[in-house]
Amino acid sequence: MWSVSVESVPGLRDADCLRAEEPAHPDAAEAEYWLRIYLGLLRVTERSLDVTLDHMRDLQEPARRYLQRSHVAALTEAAGHFRERCDAWRRILDGLSA
């Protein structure tokens, strides 16, 4: 079973989890912070998806269909969301560097 802890994301502390993601005027440090957070979430989600897909190969068809509809669909959607947030923070960071 997968779990995510604060320690699994470098530079993250418990208090940081309450910070607002969309500051009015982000600086480079803020953009790097959120990019790091979303990259960590993306890695965990993609790994969970890989493990699920690998596990599905050994299951009978009804179980594969169930996992496809529930877990695979949810993980794929979450990964897409995290990818979009990574892209958004990269654009902000690039804009600040220009």
Secondary structure, 3 states (H helix, E strand, C coil): CCCCCHHHCCCCCHHHHHCCCCCCCCCHHHHHHHHHHHHHHHHHHHHHHHHHHHHHCCCCHHHHHHHHHHHHHHHHHHHHHHHHHHHHHHHHHHHHHC
